Amino acid sequence: MNTMTNSERITQILNYTLLSLLAATCVIPFIYVITVSVTPISEVIKNDGLVLIPTKVTWTAYEAIMQGGRLTEAYQATLFRVGVGTVVNLFFTILTALPLSRKSLPGRSYFLMFIVFTMLFNGGIIPSYLLVKEIGLLDSSWSLIVPGLINAFYLMIVKSFFEQLPEAIDEAARIDGAGELAILFRIVLPLSVPIIATVGLFYAVWHWNSYFDALLYINDASKQPLQLFLRQILLASVAISGDAAEAANSVNPISVQMASVAVTTLPILLVYPFIQKHFTRGVLLGSVKG
Amino acid sequence: MALIARQFRRYSIMYVLLLPGLLYFAVFKYVPMVYITAGFKNYNVLKGLWESPWVGWQNFKFFFEGVYFYQIIGNTILISLYKLVFSFPAPIILALMLNSVTSGGFKRTIQTLTYLPHFLSWVIIYGLMVAFLAPGTGLVNQLMTAFHLERISFLTEPSLIRSLIVGTDIWQSVGWGAIIYLAALTGIDPSLYEAATVDGASRWRQIWSITLPGIRNVIILMLILRLSAILDVGFDQIYIMMNPLNQEKADVIETWVYRVGMQEGRIGLATAVGLFKSVIGFMLVLGANRLAKRFDGQIW
């Protein structure tokens, strides 16, 4: 790079610096959260809260949030939601996308219009709540799964993917006497593993992160998912964390808060390196028009 | 007739497969549209939707004439505009910056790290905000004390809430949003840059004359999509970050609907306001699609 002028070199340095800083803001918060959650309060006070690497480690905050079994229940509720929810989402999304991907299906455009309209217009929060209440799903774990059974946008992504599979394979199989279901299981699904994985991940992350539908539909504390558990701890302690006297207690609220953030975030941080590649592909597939 | 019957038989399995999906959309998307009628009723929990008395446009009138109207609509549009002005260009700038990075490893690392916040729930992000911004124990306030500065109660200060909403929105979405622009950038013919370098065009000149025109269509399409969702300001985010102290500057249509409907039990009024939002949103999407047709084809 001998041709680089001075001003270009400065621009490059600035560029690398700003990008590094941005990336740092995406990593440092987690290090800080984990550190505070395991550092004894005396150390935090001594260093004015400026601890980035823990010098002493204590698990009292984690023991505190384990007490009473609420965390375990919240984890179970979330695991049920993510596990069962994602499988059910995928099943119904694929089931619906397959016929819609057949361009020759009589009435196809009407079915598509019927579904696309729901992406453009909705009743809003209250009518959805009234419906869930009416069909008796309030306080049921299924209220977090059934109302979001098929995401119309993901449905369109899967449909577009099926559409661009070569039709010749399809016809060859049919001539060989394969029925529609055999075609689905032996040809379409094996060819669609990338898109199914991507959309499955989209659904799973959505389930893991959602809190508002649980806030609406679930009152029973034992069925509340992890995000609501975290929300309660954050909101409850924000009220007291301004009080310095509170910090004198053996288990200080900030450690408990940060331990709760950590247990909610860790699973994502652990799987993130393995899944983020797939997501990139998903965004690009999603940008293909439906 | 025989032809139709044969067609139908040929596709009968397909229709069977389609049925559960259509049923889902009918029950969970269209039935709530029927419940919109609650907006025209004086909804009584004991009587239920059908027995509650009709009141015509009274709920709408109450909202339009109420003291909250300007505050809520104002907050919704302001927060949306701030996000449009600040959050929208951010991924474009990031993509341009990443694009000029020559080291592949550095680029990949930065990308991987900046996607990360996209995978976090707003509750977790609020937890991170507590870690840094809480009045007593937050890192920023600890630092400010160390430098003998006045503590600021960031999370409850009305004048700061919008900056926090927009700032965390950028932090959460910038890396993810850049993916699509990076993909568009790879589509630009490299020989254009070579020719420009031969002609002595500076790096900035190249960005201005080759790069930006090269991704213009994507930018316009993303902008149109954004405009169509201008009333959807990010309910999950605002709801978790809002509290009684900063509510005056953060309360938007949907948080108001939730509070009035679910906490105060005024179902009729809340449904009416939700319907108002849905109708405006619907018109915006139709308008946006018409606009999009002029550029990169329509949205759907």
Chai-1 contact restraints between the chains, C-beta under 6 A:
chainA,res_idxA,chainB,res_idxB,connection_type,confidence,min_distance_angstrom,max_distance_angstrom,comment,restraint_id
A,E8,B,R203,contact,1.0,0.0,6.0,A-B,restraint_1
A,N15,B,M97,contact,1.0,0.0,6.0,A-B,restraint_2
A,L19,B,M97,contact,1.0,0.0,6.0,A-B,restraint_3
A,L19,B,I110,contact,1.0,0.0,6.0,A-B,restraint_4
A,A23,B,I110,contact,1.0,0.0,6.0,A-B,restraint_5
A,A23,B,L113,contact,1.0,0.0,6.0,A-B,restraint_6
A,C26,B,L113,contact,1.0,0.0,6.0,A-B,restraint_7
A,C26,B,T114,contact,1.0,0.0,6.0,A-B,restraint_8
A,C26,B,L116,contact,1.0,0.0,6.0,A-B,restraint_9
A,C26,B,P117,contact,1.0,0.0,6.0,A-B,restraint_10
A,V27,B,L113,contact,1.0,0.0,6.0,A-B,restraint_11
A,P29,B,L128,contact,1.0,0.0,6.0,A-B,restraint_12
A,V33,B,A131,contact,1.0,0.0,6.0,A-B,restraint_13
A,D48,B,Q142,contact,1.0,0.0,6.0,A-B,restraint_14
A,D48,B,A146,contact,1.0,0.0,6.0,A-B,restraint_15
A,G49,B,L139,contact,1.0,0.0,6.0,A-B,restraint_16
A,G49,B,Q142,contact,1.0,0.0,6.0,A-B,restraint_17
A,L95,B,L17,contact,1.0,0.0,6.0,A-B,restraint_18
A,T96,B,G21,contact,1.0,0.0,6.0,A-B,restraint_19
A,L98,B,L17,contact,1.0,0.0,6.0,A-B,restraint_20
A,P99,B,M14,contact,1.0,0.0,6.0,A-B,restraint_21
A,P99,B,L17,contact,1.0,0.0,6.0,A-B,restraint_22
A,P99,B,L18,contact,1.0,0.0,6.0,A-B,restraint_23
A,L105,B,Y11,contact,1.0,0.0,6.0,A-B,restraint_24
A,L105,B,M14,contact,1.0,0.0,6.0,A-B,restraint_25
A,P106,B,Q7,contact,1.0,0.0,6.0,A-B,restraint_26
A,I115,B,F25,contact,1.0,0.0,6.0,A-B,restraint_27
A,V116,B,W300,contact,1.0,0.0,6.0,A-B,restraint_28
A,T118,B,F25,contact,1.0,0.0,6.0,A-B,restraint_29
A,T118,B,K29,contact,1.0,0.0,6.0,A-B,restraint_30
A,L120,B,F282,contact,1.0,0.0,6.0,A-B,restraint_31
A,L120,B,V285,contact,1.0,0.0,6.0,A-B,restraint_32
A,F121,B,S278,contact,1.0,0.0,6.0,A-B,restraint_33
A,F121,B,F282,contact,1.0,0.0,6.0,A-B,restraint_34
A,N122,B,S278,contact,1.0,0.0,6.0,A-B,restraint_35
A,G123,B,P32,contact,1.0,0.0,6.0,A-B,restraint_36
A,G123,B,M33,contact,1.0,0.0,6.0,A-B,restraint_37
A,G123,B,Y35,contact,1.0,0.0,6.0,A-B,restraint_38
A,G123,B,I36,contact,1.0,0.0,6.0,A-B,restraint_39
A,G124,B,G274,contact,1.0,0.0,6.0,A-B,restraint_40
A,G124,B,S278,contact,1.0,0.0,6.0,A-B,restraint_41
A,I125,B,V257,contact,1.0,0.0,6.0,A-B,restraint_42
A,I125,B,Y258,contact,1.0,0.0,6.0,A-B,restraint_43
A,I126,B,G261,contact,1.0,0.0,6.0,A-B,restraint_44
A,I126,B,I267,contact,1.0,0.0,6.0,A-B,restraint_45
A,I126,B,A270,contact,1.0,0.0,6.0,A-B,restraint_46
A,I126,B,T271,contact,1.0,0.0,6.0,A-B,restraint_47
A,I126,B,G274,contact,1.0,0.0,6.0,A-B,restraint_48
A,P127,B,P32,contact,1.0,0.0,6.0,A-B,restraint_49
A,P127,B,Y35,contact,1.0,0.0,6.0,A-B,restraint_50
A,P127,B,I36,contact,1.0,0.0,6.0,A-B,restraint_51
A,S128,B,P32,contact,1.0,0.0,6.0,A-B,restraint_52
A,L130,B,Y35,contact,1.0,0.0,6.0,A-B,restraint_53
A,L131,B,V31,contact,1.0,0.0,6.0,A-B,restraint_54
A,L131,B,P32,contact,1.0,0.0,6.0,A-B,restraint_55
A,P147,B,F28,contact,1.0,0.0,6.0,A-B,restraint_56
A,L149,B,Y24,contact,1.0,0.0,6.0,A-B,restraint_57
A,I150,B,G21,contact,1.0,0.0,6.0,A-B,restraint_58
A,I150,B,Y24,contact,1.0,0.0,6.0,A-B,restraint_59
A,E180,B,I13,contact,1.0,0.0,6.0,A-B,restraint_60
A,V205,B,F119,contact,1.0,0.0,6.0,A-B,restraint_61
A,N209,B,S121,contact,1.0,0.0,6.0,A-B,restraint_62
A,Y211,B,V123,contact,1.0,0.0,6.0,A-B,restraint_63
A,F212,B,D236,contact,1.0,0.0,6.0,A-B,restraint_64
A,Q227,B,S121,contact,1.0,0.0,6.0,A-B,restraint_65
A,Q227,B,V123,contact,1.0,0.0,6.0,A-B,restraint_66
A,L230,B,V123,contact,1.0,0.0,6.0,A-B,restraint_67
A,R231,B,V123,contact,1.0,0.0,6.0,A-B,restraint_68
A,L234,B,G127,contact,1.0,0.0,6.0,A-B,restraint_69
A,L234,B,V130,contact,1.0,0.0,6.0,A-B,restraint_70
A,S241,B,A134,contact,1.0,0.0,6.0,A-B,restraint_71
A,S241,B,G136,contact,1.0,0.0,6.0,A-B,restraint_72
A,S241,B,T137,contact,1.0,0.0,6.0,A-B,restraint_73
A,G242,B,P135,contact,1.0,0.0,6.0,A-B,restraint_74
A,G242,B,G136,contact,1.0,0.0,6.0,A-B,restraint_75
A,I254,B,T137,contact,1.0,0.0,6.0,A-B,restraint_76
A,Q257,B,V130,contact,1.0,0.0,6.0,A-B,restraint_77
A,V261,B,G127,contact,1.0,0.0,6.0,A-B,restraint_78
A,T264,B,I124,contact,1.0,0.0,6.0,A-B,restraint_79
A,T265,B,I124,contact,1.0,0.0,6.0,A-B,restraint_80
A,I268,B,F119,contact,1.0,0.0,6.0,A-B,restraint_81
A,Q276,B,Y115,contact,1.0,0.0,6.0,A-B,restraint_82
A,T280,B,I179,contact,1.0,0.0,6.0,A-B,restraint_83
A,V283,B,I179,contact,1.0,0.0,6.0,A-B,restraint_84
A,L284,B,A183,contact,1.0,0.0,6.0,A-B,restraint_85
A,S287,B,I180,contact,1.0,0.0,6.0,A-B,restraint_86
